[in-house]
C-alpha cells in the first residue's frame, strides 16, 4: 500500500505509539514561548529574545489541546487519585517562572528592581529626607487636630481653604486614619516609586517607539532616578508631582507626531492639570518642555500641543483661584517693580523685584554630580564615578558602531538638551510671588530623567551591555540602601530620646551638627529629626514650619508663636529662650562643624546645666527637662 501523496515506492514509517497528554505547565510553557517568538523580535527593536527550545519539545499548537474523552480515559479514578505534593507544586511554579524569565528577561529584571525599591521603602526604619519630618508633622496635625489629649488646637490654626501644595498632607492624613501615619507615608512613597517607573517607561516608549509588547532595555535606567536628591531633601509635594512631569513630556512628544489621537491629547490635558494641582514648579517643567519642543522642532502639531498645555495650566490655575487658593496671590503686594527699576543698573531690576537668588557654577556642578552619582560626600562620589564609568565603558564598547538617525529621536534629544541648558541657567530661588527655593536643584533631577530616557536601546544590544546595565542599577540601589540604613542608625538615638519626653510639652531643639556622615553636607538630614516629636509623639515643637510663607497649610494661633533662635542658626541661642519650653533636645557639635558652632554648643550645654535637668544622652544627642516649668505648659 502506498502513502497518499508520496508517489510509488515510498516507505511507510512504522506507526508510533500514542503520545501521553502534556501537563498544564508544559502547555503553558510551549504557548508562552511560541507567543514570544511570534512577536517578531529582532536586533533593530531590541525586544527580549526567546531561548530556543530543543527540537524534541517543539509542539504544534493543535497537539497541545487535550480532548475531554482523552482526559477521562487517562485520568485515574477519584478513589486512586492522590493530591500532588507541595514539592511538586513548588517545582511547577518555578518552572513556569523560569520560562517567563527566559522569554521576557527585561520585564523580569524590571519587576525585580521594582520589588527591591518597594522593599526598601517599607524596610527602612527612618526614610532619608531633610524636610520629610515637617511634612509628616503637617499630616499629624491634620489627622489629630481635635484629639483633646493633644495640644494642637491650643497652638495651631488649620487652613481655611485648599491649595495645590496641600495634596500630599491631606493624602497622608486620609491614609493615616486607616493604617497609621507611618504606613501612610510608605504607601504614598510606594505609589511614587511605581508611578515614576511607569512614567519613565512611557517616556522611553515615546522617544524610541518600541513595539507595544516590547520593553526596551533602556527602561531599566529608570531605577537610577527613584532615590534622587529631591527625595533626600524631603521635597514630598514635588515627589508626588514628579511622575506627572515624565508623563507630560512623553505625551508632549506623542501629541506632536502626525499619528496623535484625541486620547493622547486628553491625557496630556489631564496630566498638566494634575501637575498644576500638586506643584506649580512641576507644571512649569511640563510647559517648558512643550515650549522647547515646539521651538527647536517647529511644526503645527507641536505648537498646538504647547498651546493646549498652556491653556490647560491657565484654566486649572484659574479654577484654583476661584474655588481655593494658589499660594501665590501675594504677587501684586510684594513685587515693587517701580523701586526695582529705579535702583537697577539694567535688567537686574528683575532680580530685585522678584528677589531672585543666583548660584555660582561650582555650586551648580555639585547639584549635577549629586543628581547623576548620588547625594553623597565627595570621597564617595569618586568611588561611584569609577563604578558608573566602568559600566558606561562596557556598554559603549559592546555597542560600538551603533548610531541613531531617526528624525523623531533627534528632535526629542534636541528638546532634552535645551531643557538641560535652561536648568543650568535657572536661579536657585525667588521670594516673589511666593518663596520657592532649590528651583535649579529640582529641575536638574528632571533633566537627568529626560536624558536617561533618551539613551538609545541599541546600546544594550549585546549581552555584555545588558549585564553592565543590570549591575550598574543593582549597585546604585544597593549602595543607596546601605547609606540609608546607616542614616537610620544615626536617627535612632534621637527618636528614642523623644519617646522619653513625657508628659508631653513644648520642646526647643538646638541642633549644632545637622549633617549625616553618609550623605552630602547640603542634605542636612539630621536637622529636622526632632520634628518626629510632633509626628510620632504628638508633641509641640518649636522647629515647626508654621505658615511662614503663603503656600504652607498650618500656622500658629494668635500669640502662640515661640521666641526661639533662628532655625538654621542655633549659635544665637540665649538663656531667655528656655522659659517657654518644658523640654530641650540638643545635638552637640563635632570637629566637622565650624568654630562658632562648637563654641556655641559648649555655651548652650553650660546654660542648660543651670536651667534644666539632663534626662538622658545618647550618640551626641541629649534630652533636658526644664526646671520649674512642668506645670506651666
C-alpha positions as CSV (number, residue, x, y, z in Angstrom):
1,X,0.0,0.0,0.0
2,X,1.3,3.5,-0.9
3,X,1.1,6.5,1.3
4,X,-1.2,9.2,0.0
5,X,0.6,12.0,-2.0
6,X,4.1,10.4,-1.8
7,X,4.4,8.5,-5.0
8,X,5.1,4.9,-5.7
9,X,7.6,3.0,-3.8
10,X,7.6,5.2,-0.7
11,X,8.4,3.5,2.6
12,X,5.7,3.6,5.2
13,X,7.1,4.6,8.6
14,X,6.2,2.4,11.5
15,X,3.2,3.5,13.5
16,X,4.4,5.5,16.5
17,X,2.7,4.9,19.9
18,X,0.2,7.5,21.0
19,X,1.7,10.4,22.9
20,X,0.8,10.9,26.6
21,X,-1.2,14.1,27.3
22,X,1.0,17.1,28.1
23,X,0.9,18.5,31.6
24,X,-0.6,22.0,32.1
25,X,2.8,23.6,32.8
26,X,4.2,22.1,29.6
27,X,1.2,23.5,27.6
28,X,1.6,27.0,29.2
29,X,5.4,27.0,28.6
30,X,5.1,26.0,25.0
31,X,2.4,28.6,24.2
32,X,4.3,31.3,26.1
33,X,7.5,30.6,24.0
34,X,5.5,30.5,20.8
35,X,3.8,33.8,21.7
36,X,7.1,35.3,22.4
37,X,8.6,34.1,19.1
38,X,5.5,35.4,17.2
39,X,6.3,38.9,18.5
40,X,8.9,39.1,15.7
41,X,11.9,40.0,17.9
42,X,14.9,41.3,16.0
43,X,18.0,43.2,16.7
44,X,16.6,46.5,15.5
45,X,13.8,46.6,18.0
46,X,15.8,45.1,20.8
47,X,12.9,43.3,22.4
48,X,13.6,40.4,24.7
49,X,15.0,37.3,22.9
50,X,13.4,33.9,23.4
51,X,15.7,31.0,24.1
52,X,15.2,28.2,21.6
53,X,13.8,25.0,23.0
54,X,15.2,21.6,21.9
55,X,13.6,20.2,18.7
56,X,12.0,17.4,20.7
57,X,9.9,20.0,22.6
58,X,8.6,21.8,19.5
59,X,4.9,21.0,19.6
60,X,2.2,22.0,17.2
61,X,-0.3,24.3,19.0
62,X,-3.1,21.9,17.9
63,X,-1.4,19.0,19.6
64,X,-1.4,20.8,23.0
65,X,-5.2,20.6,23.0
66,X,-6.4,17.7,25.1
67,X,-9.8,16.3,24.4
68,X,-12.1,15.6,27.4
69,X,-12.5,12.0,26.4
70,X,-8.8,11.5,26.4
71,X,-8.5,13.1,29.8
72,X,-11.3,10.9,31.1
73,X,-9.6,7.8,29.8
74,X,-6.2,8.7,31.1
75,X,-7.1,10.2,34.4
76,X,-7.1,7.9,37.4
77,X,-10.3,7.4,39.3
78,X,-11.2,9.7,42.2
79,X,-10.6,6.8,44.6
80,X,-7.0,6.3,43.4
81,X,-6.1,9.9,42.6
82,X,-3.7,11.5,45.1
83,X,-3.2,15.2,45.5
84,X,0.2,16.4,44.2
85,X,2.8,17.0,46.8
86,X,3.8,20.5,47.9
87,X,7.3,20.0,46.5
88,X,5.8,19.2,43.0
89,X,3.7,22.4,43.1
90,X,6.7,24.4,44.0
91,X,8.7,22.9,41.2
92,X,5.9,23.6,38.7
93,X,5.7,27.2,39.9
94,X,9.5,27.7,39.5
95,X,9.3,26.0,36.1
96,X,6.6,28.5,34.9
97,X,8.6,31.4,36.4
98,X,11.8,30.2,34.8
99,X,10.0,30.0,31.4
100,X,8.7,33.6,31.8
101,X,12.2,34.9,32.8
102,X,13.7,33.2,29.7
103,X,11.0,34.6,27.5
104,X,10.9,38.1,29.0
105,X,14.3,38.8,30.7
106,X,14.0,42.6,30.5
107,X,10.5,42.6,32.0
108,X,11.6,40.2,34.7
109,X,14.5,42.4,35.8
110,X,12.3,45.5,35.9
111,X,9.9,43.6,38.1
112,X,12.7,42.5,40.4
113,X,14.1,46.1,40.7
114,X,10.7,47.5,41.4
115,X,10.2,44.9,44.1
116,X,13.6,45.9,45.6
117,X,12.7,49.6,45.6
118,X,9.4,48.9,47.4
119,X,11.1,46.6,49.9
120,X,13.5,49.5,50.7
121,X,10.6,51.9,51.2
122,X,9.0,49.5,53.7
123,X,12.1,48.2,55.5
124,X,14.0,51.4,56.3
125,X,13.2,52.4,59.9
126,X,13.6,56.1,59.1
127,X,13.5,57.3,55.5
128,X,16.2,59.8,54.5
129,X,14.6,63.2,53.8
130,X,15.6,66.6,55.2
131,X,12.2,68.2,55.2
132,X,10.2,65.0,55.5
133,X,9.6,65.3,59.3
134,X,8.0,68.7,58.7
135,X,5.5,67.2,56.1
136,X,4.7,64.4,58.5
137,X,4.0,67.0,61.2
138,X,1.5,68.7,59.0
139,X,-0.2,65.4,58.4
140,X,-0.2,64.5,62.1
141,X,-1.8,67.9,63.0
142,X,-4.5,67.5,60.3
143,X,-5.1,63.9,61.4
144,X,-5.3,64.5,65.2
145,X,-6.2,68.2,65.5
146,X,-9.4,67.6,67.5
147,X,-7.9,65.0,69.9
148,X,-8.4,66.5,73.4
149,X,-5.3,64.9,74.9
150,X,-3.0,66.7,72.4
151,X,-2.4,70.4,72.3
152,X,-2.7,71.1,68.6
153,X,-5.9,73.2,69.0
154,X,-4.1,75.4,71.5
155,X,-1.2,76.3,69.2
156,X,-2.2,75.9,65.6
157,X,-4.9,77.1,63.1
158,X,-6.0,74.8,60.3
159,X,-6.1,76.1,56.7
160,X,-9.2,77.9,55.7
161,X,-9.0,76.9,52.0
162,X,-7.4,74.2,50.0
163,X,-4.5,74.8,47.6
164,X,-2.2,72.5,45.5
165,X,0.7,72.3,47.9
166,X,-1.6,70.6,50.5
167,X,-2.2,67.4,48.4
168,X,0.4,65.2,50.0
169,X,-0.5,66.3,53.5
170,X,-4.2,65.5,53.1
171,X,-3.4,62.2,51.4
172,X,-1.2,61.3,54.4
173,X,-3.9,62.3,56.8
174,X,-6.5,60.3,54.9
175,X,-4.4,57.1,54.7
176,X,-3.3,57.7,58.3
177,X,-6.8,57.3,59.6
178,X,-6.9,53.8,58.2
179,X,-3.3,52.4,58.5
180,X,-1.4,54.9,60.7
181,X,0.8,57.8,59.6
182,X,4.0,55.8,59.2
183,X,2.3,53.2,56.9
184,X,0.6,56.1,55.1
185,X,3.9,57.6,54.2
186,X,5.2,54.3,52.9
187,X,2.0,53.8,50.9
188,X,2.4,57.2,49.3
189,X,6.1,56.6,48.5
190,X,5.3,53.2,47.1
191,X,2.8,54.9,44.7
192,X,5.6,57.4,43.8
193,X,8.0,54.5,43.0
194,X,5.6,52.6,40.8
195,X,4.3,55.8,39.1
196,X,7.8,57.0,38.4
197,X,8.9,53.8,36.9
198,X,5.8,53.5,34.7
199,X,6.1,57.2,33.6
200,X,9.8,56.6,32.7
201,X,8.8,53.5,30.7
202,X,6.2,55.6,28.9
203,X,8.8,58.3,28.1
204,X,11.2,55.7,26.7
205,X,8.4,54.3,24.5
206,X,7.5,57.8,23.3
207,X,11.1,58.7,22.4
208,X,12.2,55.4,20.8
209,X,8.9,53.9,19.7
210,X,9.4,50.2,20.7
211,X,6.7,47.8,19.8
212,X,3.8,47.8,22.2
213,X,4.6,44.3,23.5
214,X,8.3,45.1,23.9
215,X,10.2,46.6,26.8
216,X,13.4,48.3,25.7
217,X,16.3,47.5,27.9
218,X,16.9,51.2,28.5
219,X,13.8,51.2,30.6
220,X,15.9,49.8,33.4
221,X,17.6,53.2,33.7
222,X,14.5,54.4,35.4
223,X,15.8,52.7,38.5
224,X,18.5,55.3,38.8
225,X,16.1,58.2,39.3
226,X,13.9,56.8,42.1
227,X,16.2,57.7,45.0
228,X,17.1,61.1,43.8
229,X,18.4,64.3,45.5
230,X,14.9,65.8,45.6
231,X,13.8,62.8,47.8
232,X,16.8,63.2,50.1
233,X,15.9,66.9,50.6
234,X,12.4,65.7,51.6
235,X,10.5,67.7,48.9
236,X,7.5,65.5,49.3
237,X,5.0,67.5,47.3
238,X,7.4,67.8,44.3
239,X,7.9,64.0,44.5
240,X,4.2,63.4,44.2
241,X,4.2,65.6,41.1
242,X,7.4,64.1,39.6
243,X,5.6,61.3,37.6
244,X,3.3,63.9,36.1
245,X,6.4,65.7,34.6
246,X,7.6,62.5,32.9
247,X,4.2,61.5,31.6
248,X,3.7,65.1,30.4
249,X,7.0,65.0,28.5
250,X,6.0,61.6,26.9
251,X,2.6,62.9,25.9
252,X,4.1,66.1,24.6
253,X,6.3,64.1,22.2
254,X,3.4,61.8,21.1
255,X,0.9,64.7,20.6
256,X,3.5,66.4,18.3
257,X,3.5,63.5,15.9
258,X,1.3,63.1,12.9
259,X,-0.4,60.0,14.3
260,X,-1.6,61.6,17.5
261,X,-5.0,60.7,18.8
262,X,-7.6,62.5,20.8
263,X,-7.0,60.1,23.6
264,X,-3.3,61.3,23.8
265,X,-4.4,65.0,23.8
266,X,-6.9,64.3,26.6
267,X,-4.2,62.5,28.6
268,X,-1.9,65.5,28.2
269,X,-4.6,67.9,29.4
270,X,-5.3,65.6,32.4
271,X,-1.6,65.3,33.2
272,X,-1.0,69.0,33.0
273,X,-4.0,69.7,35.2
274,X,-2.7,67.2,37.7
275,X,0.7,68.9,37.8
276,X,-0.9,72.3,38.4
277,X,-2.9,70.7,41.2
278,X,0.1,69.2,43.0
279,X,3.1,71.6,42.5
280,X,3.4,74.6,40.3
281,X,7.0,74.0,39.6
282,X,6.1,70.6,38.1
283,X,3.6,72.3,35.9
284,X,6.2,74.8,34.8
285,X,8.5,71.9,33.8
286,X,5.8,70.5,31.5
287,X,5.1,73.8,30.0
288,X,8.9,74.5,29.5
289,X,9.3,71.1,27.8
290,X,6.4,71.7,25.5
291,X,7.6,75.2,24.5
292,X,11.1,74.0,23.8
293,X,9.9,71.0,21.8
294,X,7.8,73.4,19.6
295,X,10.6,76.0,19.4
296,X,13.5,73.8,18.4
297,X,11.4,71.3,16.3
298,X,8.7,73.6,14.8
299,X,5.6,72.1,13.4
300,X,1.9,73.0,13.6
301,X,1.1,69.9,15.7
302,X,3.9,70.7,18.2
303,X,2.8,74.3,18.6
304,X,-0.8,73.3,19.1
305,X,0.3,70.8,21.7
306,X,2.2,73.5,23.6
307,X,-0.8,75.8,23.3
308,X,-3.0,73.0,24.8
309,X,-0.7,72.6,27.7
310,X,-0.6,76.4,28.4
311,X,-4.4,76.7,28.1
312,X,-4.8,73.8,30.5
313,X,-2.4,75.3,33.0
314,X,-4.1,78.6,32.8
315,X,-7.6,77.1,33.2
316,X,-6.6,74.9,36.2
317,X,-4.8,77.8,37.9
318,X,-7.9,79.9,37.3
319,X,-10.1,77.3,38.9
320,X,-7.8,77.1,42.0
321,X,-8.1,80.9,42.3
322,X,-11.8,80.8,42.0
323,X,-12.5,77.8,44.4
324,X,-9.4,77.6,46.5
325,X,-6.0,79.2,46.9
326,X,-2.9,79.1,44.8
327,X,-0.3,80.1,47.3
328,X,1.0,83.0,45.1
329,X,-1.7,85.6,45.5
330,X,0.7,88.0,47.2
331,X,2.3,88.8,43.8
332,X,0.9,92.3,43.4
333,X,1.6,93.3,47.1
334,X,5.2,92.1,47.3
335,X,6.7,92.9,43.9
336,X,7.8,96.5,43.9
337,X,8.6,97.0,40.2
338,X,8.9,100.7,40.3
339,X,11.6,100.8,43.0
340,X,13.4,97.8,41.5
341,X,13.6,99.5,38.1
342,X,14.7,102.8,39.7
343,X,17.6,101.1,41.7
344,X,18.7,98.7,39.0
345,X,21.6,99.3,36.6
346,X,19.8,97.5,33.8
347,X,18.0,94.1,33.5
348,X,18.9,93.3,37.1
349,X,15.6,95.0,38.0
350,X,14.1,91.6,37.5
351,X,16.4,90.1,40.2
352,X,15.5,93.0,42.6
353,X,11.7,92.9,42.0
354,X,11.4,89.1,42.4
355,X,14.2,88.8,45.0
356,X,15.9,86.1,42.9
357,X,18.9,84.2,44.3
358,X,21.5,83.0,41.7
359,X,24.2,80.4,42.5
360,X,27.7,80.2,41.1
361,X,28.8,77.4,38.6
362,X,30.7,75.4,41.2
363,X,27.6,75.0,43.4
364,X,25.5,74.1,40.3
365,X,28.2,71.5,39.5
366,X,27.7,70.0,42.9
367,X,24.0,69.7,42.2
368,X,24.7,68.0,38.9
369,X,27.1,65.5,40.4
370,X,24.6,64.6,43.2
371,X,21.9,64.1,40.6
372,X,24.0,61.8,38.5
373,X,26.2,60.0,41.0
374,X,24.1,60.2,44.2
375,X,23.6,62.6,47.1
376,X,26.8,61.6,48.9
377,X,30.1,63.0,50.1
378,X,32.9,63.8,47.6
379,X,35.0,60.7,48.5
380,X,32.0,58.5,48.0
381,X,31.2,60.3,44.7
382,X,34.7,59.5,43.5
383,X,34.1,55.8,44.0
384,X,30.7,55.7,42.5
385,X,32.0,57.6,39.4
386,X,34.5,54.8,38.9
387,X,31.8,52.2,39.0
388,X,29.5,54.0,36.7
389,X,32.4,54.9,34.4
390,X,33.3,51.2,34.1
391,X,29.7,50.4,33.3
392,X,29.4,53.1,30.6
393,X,32.7,51.9,29.1
394,X,31.5,48.3,28.9
395,X,28.2,49.3,27.5
396,X,29.7,51.6,24.8
397,X,32.3,49.1,23.9
398,X,29.6,46.4,23.3
399,X,27.6,48.9,21.3
400,X,30.3,50.2,19.0
401,X,29.2,51.1,15.5
402,X,25.6,51.6,16.5
403,X,24.2,55.0,15.6
404,X,20.7,56.6,15.8
405,X,19.5,58.7,13.0
406,X,15.7,58.6,13.5
407,X,14.3,62.1,12.9
408,X,11.9,62.0,15.8
409,X,14.6,60.7,18.1
410,X,16.9,63.5,17.1
411,X,14.1,66.0,17.7
412,X,13.4,64.7,21.2
413,X,17.1,64.8,22.1
414,X,17.4,68.4,20.9
415,X,14.5,69.3,23.2
416,X,16.0,67.5,26.2
417,X,19.4,69.2,25.6
418,X,17.8,72.6,25.5
419,X,15.9,71.8,28.7
420,X,19.1,70.9,30.4
421,X,20.6,74.3,29.3
422,X,17.7,76.1,30.8
423,X,18.1,74.2,34.0
424,X,21.7,75.4,34.3
425,X,20.6,79.0,33.7
426,X,17.7,78.8,36.2
427,X,18.1,80.6,39.6
428,X,18.3,78.8,42.9
429,X,15.2,80.5,44.3
430,X,12.9,83.5,44.4
431,X,10.7,85.1,47.1
432,X,8.1,86.7,44.9
433,X,5.2,85.9,44.3
434,X,5.9,83.2,46.9
435,X,9.1,81.7,48.4
436,X,10.3,78.9,46.2
437,X,13.8,77.6,46.7
438,X,16.0,74.9,45.1
439,X,14.5,75.6,41.7
440,X,17.5,74.5,39.6
441,X,18.2,71.7,42.1
442,X,14.7,70.2,41.4
443,X,15.0,70.8,37.6
444,X,18.4,69.0,37.4
445,X,16.6,65.8,38.6
446,X,14.0,66.3,35.8
447,X,16.7,66.9,33.2
448,X,18.6,63.8,34.3
449,X,15.5,61.6,34.0
450,X,14.8,63.0,30.5
451,X,18.4,62.4,29.5
452,X,18.3,58.8,30.7
453,X,15.1,58.2,28.7
454,X,16.9,59.4,25.5
455,X,19.7,56.8,25.8
456,X,19.4,54.5,22.8
457,X,18.2,50.9,23.5
458,X,20.7,49.9,20.8
459,X,23.4,50.4,23.4
460,X,22.2,47.3,25.1
461,X,22.1,45.1,22.0
462,X,24.9,42.8,23.2
463,X,24.8,40.6,26.3
464,X,27.8,42.4,27.8
465,X,26.0,45.8,27.7
466,X,22.9,44.3,29.3
467,X,24.9,42.7,32.1
468,X,26.7,46.0,32.7
469,X,23.4,47.9,32.8
470,X,21.8,45.4,35.3
471,X,24.9,45.5,37.5
472,X,25.0,49.3,37.5
473,X,21.3,49.5,38.5
474,X,21.8,46.9,41.2
475,X,24.9,48.7,42.5
476,X,23.1,52.1,42.7
477,X,20.2,50.6,44.6
478,X,22.3,48.6,46.9
479,X,24.6,51.5,47.7
480,X,21.8,53.8,48.5
481,X,20.2,51.2,50.7
482,X,23.4,50.8,52.6
483,X,23.7,54.6,53.1
484,X,20.0,55.0,54.0
485,X,20.3,52.2,56.6
486,X,23.3,53.9,58.1
487,X,21.4,57.1,58.4
488,X,18.5,55.3,60.1
489,X,21.1,54.2,62.6
490,X,22.1,57.8,63.1
491,X,18.5,58.8,63.7
492,X,17.6,56.1,66.1
493,X,19.1,57.7,69.3
494,X,17.2,61.0,69.0
495,X,13.9,59.2,68.2
496,X,14.4,57.1,71.2
497,X,15.0,60.1,73.4
498,X,11.9,61.8,72.0
499,X,9.8,59.0,73.4
500,X,11.0,59.8,76.9
501,X,9.7,63.4,76.8
502,X,6.7,62.6,79.0
503,X,4.3,64.1,79.8
504,X,4.1,66.0,76.5
505,X,5.1,69.6,76.5
506,X,6.6,72.3,74.2
507,X,10.1,71.3,73.0
508,X,13.0,73.5,71.9
509,X,15.5,71.8,69.5
510,X,19.1,73.0,69.4
511,X,20.9,71.2,66.5
512,X,24.5,72.1,66.2
513,X,25.6,69.3,64.0
514,X,22.8,68.7,61.5
515,X,24.6,66.6,58.9
516,X,24.8,62.9,58.2
517,X,28.1,61.1,57.8
518,X,26.7,59.2,54.8
519,X,25.2,61.9,52.7
520,X,26.4,65.2,51.3
521,X,26.6,68.2,53.6
522,X,23.8,70.1,51.7
523,X,21.4,67.3,52.8
524,X,21.1,68.2,56.4
525,X,19.2,65.1,57.2
526,X,19.5,65.2,61.0
527,X,18.4,68.9,61.3
528,X,14.7,68.2,61.5
529,X,14.8,64.8,63.3
530,X,13.4,66.5,66.5
531,X,10.2,67.1,64.5
532,X,9.4,63.4,64.9
533,X,8.3,64.6,68.4
534,X,5.2,66.0,66.6
535,X,4.6,63.3,64.0
536,X,5.3,60.3,66.2
537,X,4.5,61.5,69.8
538,X,2.0,64.3,69.2
539,X,4.1,67.0,70.9
540,X,4.6,70.7,70.2
541,X,8.0,71.5,68.6
542,X,9.5,75.0,68.0
543,X,11.0,73.9,64.7
544,X,7.6,73.6,63.1
545,X,7.1,75.4,59.8
546,X,4.1,77.5,60.9
547,X,3.0,79.1,57.7
548,X,6.0,81.4,57.4
549,X,5.1,81.6,53.7
550,X,1.7,81.7,51.9
551,X,1.7,78.2,50.5
552,X,2.1,76.3,53.8
553,X,-1.0,74.9,55.3
554,X,-0.9,75.4,59.1
555,X,0.0,78.5,61.1
556,X,0.3,79.5,64.8
557,X,-2.8,80.8,66.6
558,X,-2.6,84.5,67.6
559,X,0.1,85.0,70.2
560,X,1.3,81.3,70.3
561,X,4.5,81.6,68.2
562,X,7.6,80.8,70.3
563,X,10.6,83.1,70.8
564,X,13.5,81.0,69.6
565,X,16.9,81.3,67.9
566,X,16.7,81.3,64.1
567,X,16.1,77.7,62.9
568,X,19.4,77.4,61.0
569,X,21.4,79.5,63.4
570,X,21.4,77.8,66.9
571,X,24.5,79.7,67.8
572,X,22.2,82.6,68.6
573,X,20.6,80.7,71.4
574,X,20.1,82.7,74.6
575,X,19.1,81.6,78.2
576,X,15.8,83.5,77.9
577,X,14.7,81.2,75.0
578,X,14.3,78.3,77.5
579,X,11.5,79.9,79.6
580,X,8.6,78.9,77.2
581,X,9.5,75.2,77.0
582,X,9.3,72.1,79.0
583,X,11.9,70.2,77.1
584,X,15.1,70.9,75.2
585,X,16.7,68.4,72.9
586,X,20.3,69.2,71.8
587,X,22.7,67.7,69.3
588,X,26.3,68.5,70.2
589,X,28.8,69.9,67.6
590,X,31.6,67.8,66.3
591,X,35.1,68.6,64.8
592,X,33.4,68.8,61.4
593,X,31.5,71.9,62.4
594,X,32.6,75.5,62.4
595,X,34.5,77.0,65.4
596,X,31.5,79.3,66.0
597,X,29.1,76.3,66.3
598,X,31.4,74.3,68.6
599,X,31.8,77.3,70.9
600,X,28.1,78.0,70.9
601,X,27.3,74.3,71.6
602,X,29.6,74.5,74.7
603,X,27.9,77.6,76.0
604,X,24.4,76.1,75.4
605,X,25.4,73.0,77.3
606,X,26.6,75.1,80.3
607,X,23.4,77.1,80.2
608,X,21.2,74.1,80.1
609,X,23.1,72.6,83.0
610,X,21.9,75.6,85.1
611,X,18.3,75.7,83.8
612,X,17.3,72.1,83.1
613,X,17.9,68.6,84.3
614,X,19.5,66.1,81.9
615,X,17.2,63.2,81.2
616,X,19.4,61.1,79.0
617,X,22.1,61.4,76.4
618,X,23.0,59.1,73.5
619,X,25.3,59.4,70.5
620,X,25.7,63.2,70.7
621,X,22.0,63.9,71.5
622,X,20.8,65.0,74.9
623,X,17.3,65.5,76.3
624,X,16.8,68.1,79.0
625,X,13.7,68.8,81.2
626,X,13.5,72.5,82.1
627,X,13.2,73.1,85.8
628,X,10.0,74.6,87.4
629,X,8.1,74.6,84.1
630,X,6.4,71.2,84.5
631,X,3.1,72.8,85.4
632,X,3.1,75.9,83.3
633,X,2.6,74.4,79.8
